[in-house]
Amino acid sequence: MANMAQAIRLALHYAEENLGVTDVFGEDVGPPLGGVFTATQGLRTAWNSPLDERGIVGMATGIAFTGHVAVAEIQFCDYIFNALDLLKLAGNTCWTSAGAFHLPMVVMTPVGSGIHGSIYHSHSIESLLTRLSGWKIVIPSTPIDAYGLMLAAVEDGNPVFFLPPKALLRVKGAEKIPGEPEDSRELHARIDAPLGDRTRWSPRWPEVQRYVVPLGKAKRLREGRTATVVTYGRLAPVCLNAAGELAAEGLSFDLFDLRSLVPLDWEAIVASVGRTGRLLVVNEDTAVTNFGEHVIRGVIDRAFGELTAAPVLLSGADVPGIGMAWPLEAASVPQLPDVVAAMRAIAAAPSREAGGIFSPPMRLPRYR
């Protein structure tokens, strides 16, 4: 099975051959490297830009204004902040032009912790990006979803952030991408560039097929009645493992991988809370003004009467950055034991009848 970096590469190859993508570019995106995570290796339309995030976003916007389709990469999301004003302008364009101008552009930038990247390579910025109106935002947690979300982003015709989790880019999937070779060794031989001299190398692309994950559709990873758990990105497989552990204790969780933050699948979330009466949101962004707070507020607005206990957010710590040492990184963002503890806590939280819905939020270690 393909890993996530290979899946993104296959999706971009399909998009440049079939969906009109004319430019895939960014720092080290073109040959010989093909991106720091190799997600753009061997692509026909890939080229290297200067080390200039504002220039990358500005170029993508200009290409999109001409009607061409651009996929621009910011090598790490941690370096996107100096381009926020240009991103805001790109997101505003359709609205301010009363629909006269659409910008078919995708900005791909890896997010999150898990690679021991320290303070400059470990940010989660999705909560901040949701403040840029006019942008759609997707975060895959599996290779098949990375493939399908990238094609959906390209086909959308308006600005989309594609945020692959850094820690998952080398993780193989459990589902085969349509057209992917049965043997992962064959895929490696066909599309992964060799080490050393690559001047004579070119990929032998498999005949991958169109597969689209609709924007705004969450994926149920596990069905249960104890509580609803909403997550995305790096922590989706962590929550799945935690739910598996707790099944032995008789606890069953309705677990959702959002995949798309904007638009958000309110229908799935609210329907699940209506069945379970409890909500836990899990992500690794910092605690203050976290996107999980928006999810909780939205559930309270839409389904307060269905809640039998106070909703809970398990998030990263409210700290300026993440240390390089593994104990510091592990203490800054939720790990498997923290997720297990949070799931146990939401399952045992006092019910509405016991005053739980109005009681102070439960105190979770390090994150509250």
C-alpha positions as CSV (number, residue, x, y, z in Angstrom):
1,M,0.0,0.0,0.0
2,A,1.1,3.6,-0.7
3,N,2.2,5.8,2.1
4,M,0.7,9.3,2.4
5,A,3.6,11.0,0.5
6,Q,3.2,8.6,-2.3
7,A,-0.5,9.0,-2.4
8,I,-0.2,12.8,-2.6
9,R,2.3,12.4,-5.5
10,L,-0.1,10.0,-7.3
11,A,-2.9,12.5,-6.8
12,L,-0.9,15.4,-8.2
13,H,0.2,13.3,-11.2
14,Y,-3.5,12.4,-11.9
15,A,-4.4,16.1,-11.5
16,E,-1.7,17.4,-13.9
17,E,-2.7,14.9,-16.5
18,N,-6.4,15.0,-16.1
19,L,-7.6,18.0,-14.1
20,G,-5.7,20.9,-15.6
21,V,-3.0,21.5,-13.0
22,T,-0.4,23.6,-14.7
23,D,2.0,24.4,-11.9
24,V,3.2,22.5,-8.8
25,F,5.8,24.6,-7.1
26,G,7.5,25.7,-3.9
27,E,10.9,25.4,-2.1
28,D,12.6,22.2,-3.3
29,V,9.4,21.0,-4.9
30,G,10.9,20.4,-8.3
31,P,13.9,18.1,-9.3
32,P,16.1,16.7,-7.9
33,L,14.5,16.6,-4.4
34,G,10.8,16.6,-5.1
35,G,9.9,18.2,-1.8
36,V,11.4,17.6,1.6
37,F,8.9,14.7,2.1
38,T,9.2,13.7,-1.6
39,A,5.4,14.3,-2.2
40,T,6.1,16.1,-5.5
41,Q,8.9,13.8,-6.8
42,G,8.9,13.2,-10.6
43,L,5.9,15.4,-11.4
44,R,5.9,16.9,-14.9
45,T,4.7,20.4,-13.8
46,A,6.8,20.7,-10.6
47,W,9.4,23.5,-10.3
48,N,11.5,25.1,-7.6
49,S,10.7,28.6,-6.3
50,P,12.9,30.9,-4.3
51,L,12.8,30.6,-0.5
52,D,10.0,33.2,-0.2
53,E,6.6,32.2,1.2
54,R,5.0,35.5,0.2
55,G,6.3,35.0,-3.4
56,I,4.9,31.5,-3.5
57,V,1.4,32.5,-2.4
58,G,1.5,35.6,-4.6
59,M,2.6,33.5,-7.6
60,A,-0.2,30.9,-7.0
61,T,-2.7,33.7,-6.8
62,G,-1.5,35.2,-10.0
63,I,-1.6,31.9,-11.8
64,A,-5.1,31.2,-10.5
65,F,-6.3,34.7,-11.7
66,T,-5.3,33.6,-15.3
67,G,-7.6,30.6,-15.0
68,H,-4.8,28.1,-14.6
69,V,-4.7,25.7,-11.7
70,A,-1.8,26.0,-9.2
71,V,-0.8,23.7,-6.3
72,A,1.7,25.6,-4.2
73,E,3.6,24.1,-1.3
74,I,4.9,25.9,1.8
75,Q,7.6,23.5,2.9
76,F,6.5,23.6,6.6
77,C,3.4,25.3,7.8
78,D,5.5,27.0,10.5
79,Y,6.8,29.5,7.9
80,I,3.4,30.5,6.4
81,F,2.8,33.4,8.8
82,N,4.5,36.1,6.7
83,A,2.0,35.4,3.9
84,L,-1.2,35.7,5.9
85,D,-2.2,39.0,4.3
86,L,-1.9,37.5,0.8
87,L,-3.8,34.4,1.8
88,K,-6.6,36.7,3.2
89,L,-6.8,38.5,-0.2
90,A,-7.0,35.2,-2.1
91,G,-9.8,34.0,0.2
92,N,-11.7,37.2,-0.2
93,T,-11.6,37.3,-4.0
94,C,-14.7,35.4,-4.9
95,W,-16.8,37.2,-2.2
96,T,-15.5,40.7,-3.0
97,S,-16.0,40.2,-6.7
98,A,-19.6,39.0,-6.2
99,G,-18.6,35.6,-7.7
100,A,-17.0,37.1,-10.8
101,F,-13.5,35.7,-10.0
102,H,-12.7,32.3,-8.8
103,L,-9.2,31.3,-7.8
104,P,-8.4,27.6,-8.5
105,M,-5.5,27.2,-6.2
106,V,-4.4,24.7,-3.5
107,V,-1.8,25.5,-0.9
108,M,-0.3,22.4,0.5
109,T,1.7,22.7,3.8
110,P,2.6,19.9,6.2
111,V,1.3,20.5,9.8
112,G,1.7,19.2,13.3
113,S,4.2,17.5,15.6
114,G,5.7,14.0,15.7
115,I,8.9,14.4,13.7
116,H,11.0,16.0,16.6
117,G,11.0,19.2,14.6
118,S,11.3,21.6,17.6
119,I,9.8,25.0,17.7
120,Y,10.1,25.8,14.0
121,H,8.8,22.6,12.5
122,S,6.0,21.4,14.8
123,H,3.1,23.9,14.7
124,S,-0.5,23.1,14.2
125,I,-2.0,26.1,12.5
126,E,-5.5,24.8,11.3
127,S,-7.3,26.9,14.0
128,L,-5.6,30.1,12.7
129,L,-6.3,29.2,9.1
130,T,-10.0,28.8,9.8
131,R,-10.1,32.6,10.4
132,L,-9.2,33.2,6.8
133,S,-12.7,33.3,5.3
134,G,-13.1,32.0,1.8
135,W,-10.6,29.1,2.2
136,K,-11.6,25.5,2.5
137,I,-9.4,23.4,4.8
138,V,-8.8,19.7,4.6
139,I,-6.5,17.4,6.8
140,P,-6.1,13.8,5.7
141,S,-5.1,11.0,8.2
142,T,-4.7,8.1,5.7
143,P,-3.2,7.8,2.2
144,I,-6.5,7.0,0.5
145,D,-8.0,10.2,2.0
146,A,-5.0,12.2,1.1
147,Y,-5.5,11.1,-2.5
148,G,-9.2,11.8,-2.5
149,L,-9.0,15.1,-0.7
150,M,-6.3,16.4,-3.0
151,L,-8.4,15.6,-6.1
152,A,-11.4,17.2,-4.4
153,A,-9.3,20.3,-3.6
154,V,-8.1,20.6,-7.2
155,E,-11.6,20.2,-8.6
156,D,-13.2,22.7,-6.2
157,G,-12.1,25.7,-8.2
158,N,-11.6,28.0,-5.2
159,P,-8.8,28.3,-2.6
160,V,-8.2,25.2,-0.5
161,F,-5.6,24.5,2.2
162,F,-4.4,20.9,2.0
163,L,-2.7,20.1,5.4
164,P,-1.0,16.7,5.5
165,P,0.2,15.8,9.0
166,K,4.0,15.6,9.1
167,A,4.0,12.5,11.3
168,L,1.8,10.5,8.9
169,L,3.5,11.2,5.6
170,R,5.6,8.0,5.8
171,V,2.8,5.8,7.1
172,K,1.3,3.2,4.8
173,G,-2.4,2.9,4.3
174,A,-4.8,0.0,4.7
175,E,-6.8,0.8,1.5
176,K,-5.4,0.6,-2.0
177,I,-5.6,3.7,-4.2
178,P,-7.6,2.9,-7.4
179,G,-5.0,1.8,-10.0
180,E,-2.2,1.4,-7.5
181,P,0.0,-1.8,-8.0
182,E,-0.8,-4.7,-5.7
183,D,2.8,-4.9,-4.5
184,S,4.1,-1.9,-2.6
185,R,7.6,-2.8,-3.8
186,E,6.5,-2.3,-7.3
187,L,5.1,1.1,-6.5
188,H,8.4,2.0,-4.9
189,A,10.3,0.9,-7.9
190,R,8.1,2.8,-10.3
191,I,7.6,6.2,-8.6
192,D,10.4,6.7,-5.9
193,A,13.6,8.3,-7.2
194,P,16.8,6.4,-6.4
195,L,19.4,7.8,-4.1
196,G,22.3,9.5,-5.7
197,D,22.3,10.7,-9.3
198,R,18.8,11.2,-10.6
199,T,19.5,12.9,-13.9
200,R,18.5,9.9,-16.0
201,W,15.6,8.9,-13.7
202,S,11.9,9.3,-14.6
203,P,8.9,7.8,-12.9
204,R,6.8,5.0,-14.5
205,W,3.4,6.2,-13.3
206,P,0.6,3.6,-12.7
207,E,-2.8,4.2,-14.3
208,V,-4.4,5.6,-11.1
209,Q,-8.1,6.5,-11.3
210,R,-10.3,9.4,-10.2
211,Y,-11.3,9.0,-6.5
212,V,-12.7,12.0,-4.7
213,V,-13.4,12.4,-1.0
214,P,-16.2,15.1,-0.9
215,L,-15.3,18.2,1.0
216,G,-17.3,18.5,4.2
217,K,-17.9,14.8,4.8
218,A,-16.5,13.2,8.0
219,K,-15.5,9.6,8.2
220,R,-16.8,7.4,11.0
221,L,-13.8,5.3,12.2
222,R,-15.7,3.4,14.9
223,E,-19.3,3.1,16.0
224,G,-20.3,3.3,19.6
225,R,-22.8,4.6,22.2
226,T,-20.6,5.7,25.2
227,A,-19.6,9.1,23.7
228,T,-18.9,10.9,20.5
229,V,-15.2,11.6,19.8
230,V,-14.3,14.1,17.1
231,T,-10.7,14.3,15.8
232,Y,-8.6,14.7,12.7
233,G,-5.0,14.6,11.4
234,R,-2.2,12.9,13.4
235,L,-4.6,12.1,16.3
236,A,-7.2,10.2,14.3
237,P,-5.2,6.9,14.4
238,V,-4.3,7.6,18.0
239,C,-7.9,7.9,18.9
240,L,-8.7,4.8,17.0
241,N,-6.1,2.9,19.0
242,A,-7.4,4.3,22.2
243,A,-11.0,3.3,21.4
244,G,-9.7,-0.2,20.7
245,E,-8.0,-0.4,24.1
246,L,-11.1,0.8,25.9
247,A,-13.4,-1.6,24.2
248,A,-12.1,-4.3,26.6
249,E,-13.6,-2.2,29.4
250,G,-17.0,-2.2,27.8
251,L,-16.7,1.4,26.5
252,S,-17.7,2.0,22.8
253,F,-17.1,5.4,21.1
254,D,-18.6,6.9,18.1
255,L,-15.4,8.1,16.6
256,F,-15.2,10.6,13.6
257,D,-12.2,11.8,11.6
258,L,-13.4,15.2,10.3
259,R,-11.1,15.2,7.3
260,S,-12.5,18.6,6.3
261,L,-12.7,21.5,8.8
262,V,-14.1,24.0,6.3
263,P,-16.8,23.0,5.3
264,L,-17.5,21.0,8.5
265,D,-19.8,18.0,8.7
266,W,-22.2,19.3,11.3
267,E,-24.9,16.8,10.3
268,A,-22.7,13.8,11.3
269,I,-21.5,15.4,14.5
270,V,-24.9,16.5,15.7
271,A,-26.5,13.2,14.8
272,S,-23.9,11.3,16.8
273,V,-24.2,13.5,19.8
274,G,-27.9,12.9,19.7
275,R,-27.2,9.2,20.1
276,T,-24.5,9.4,22.7
277,G,-25.2,12.6,24.7
278,R,-21.5,13.2,25.2
279,L,-18.8,14.9,23.2
280,L,-15.0,14.8,23.3
281,V,-12.9,16.8,20.7
282,V,-9.3,15.8,20.3
283,N,-6.6,17.7,18.4
284,E,-3.0,18.9,19.0
285,D,-3.4,22.6,18.3
286,T,-2.8,25.0,21.3
287,A,-5.7,25.2,23.8
288,V,-6.6,28.9,23.4
289,T,-8.9,29.7,20.4
290,N,-8.7,26.1,19.4
291,F,-10.9,24.8,16.5
292,G,-12.3,22.3,19.0
293,E,-13.9,25.2,20.9
294,H,-15.8,26.0,17.7
295,V,-17.0,22.4,17.4
296,I,-18.2,22.4,21.0
297,R,-19.9,25.8,20.6
298,G,-21.6,24.6,17.4
299,V,-22.9,21.4,19.2
300,I,-24.2,23.5,22.1
301,D,-26.0,25.8,19.6
302,R,-27.5,22.9,17.7
303,A,-28.0,20.1,20.2
304,F,-27.7,21.4,23.8
305,G,-30.8,19.5,24.7
306,E,-29.2,16.2,23.6
307,L,-26.1,16.6,25.8
308,T,-26.1,14.6,29.1
309,A,-22.7,15.8,30.2
310,A,-20.4,18.8,29.6
311,P,-18.5,18.6,26.3
312,V,-14.7,18.4,26.6
313,L,-11.7,19.5,24.6
314,L,-8.4,17.6,24.7
315,S,-5.8,19.8,23.0
316,G,-2.1,20.8,22.9
317,A,-0.7,22.8,25.8
318,D,-0.9,26.6,25.7
319,V,2.8,27.1,25.1
320,P,4.7,29.1,22.4
321,G,6.3,26.1,20.8
322,I,7.4,22.5,21.1
323,G,10.9,21.4,22.3
324,M,13.1,19.1,20.3
325,A,13.6,16.6,23.1
326,W,11.0,13.8,22.9
327,P,9.8,14.3,26.5
328,L,9.1,18.0,25.8
329,E,7.2,17.2,22.6
330,A,5.2,14.5,24.3
331,A,4.3,16.8,27.1
332,S,3.1,19.5,24.7
333,V,0.6,17.6,22.6
334,P,-1.7,14.7,23.4
335,Q,-0.3,11.2,23.3
336,L,-2.1,7.8,23.4
337,P,-2.2,7.7,27.3
338,D,-3.7,11.2,27.4
339,V,-6.4,10.2,24.8
340,V,-7.2,7.0,26.7
341,A,-7.6,9.1,30.0
342,A,-9.8,11.7,28.3
343,M,-12.1,9.0,26.8
344,R,-12.4,7.3,30.2
345,A,-13.1,10.7,31.8
346,I,-15.9,11.6,29.3
347,A,-17.5,8.2,29.8
348,A,-17.5,8.7,33.6
349,A,-18.5,12.4,33.6
350,P,-21.6,13.2,35.8
351,S,-24.8,13.2,33.8
352,R,-27.2,16.2,33.5
353,E,-29.3,14.8,36.3
354,A,-26.3,15.0,38.6
355,G,-25.5,18.5,37.6
356,G,-22.7,17.5,35.2
357,I,-23.8,19.7,32.3
358,F,-23.4,22.8,34.4
359,S,-20.3,21.7,36.4
360,P,-16.9,23.2,35.7
361,P,-15.0,21.5,32.8
362,M,-13.2,18.3,34.0
363,R,-9.5,18.8,34.6
364,L,-7.4,16.8,32.2
365,P,-3.7,16.4,32.9
366,R,-1.6,19.2,31.3
367,Y,-4.1,20.3,28.7
368,R,-6.7,22.2,30.8
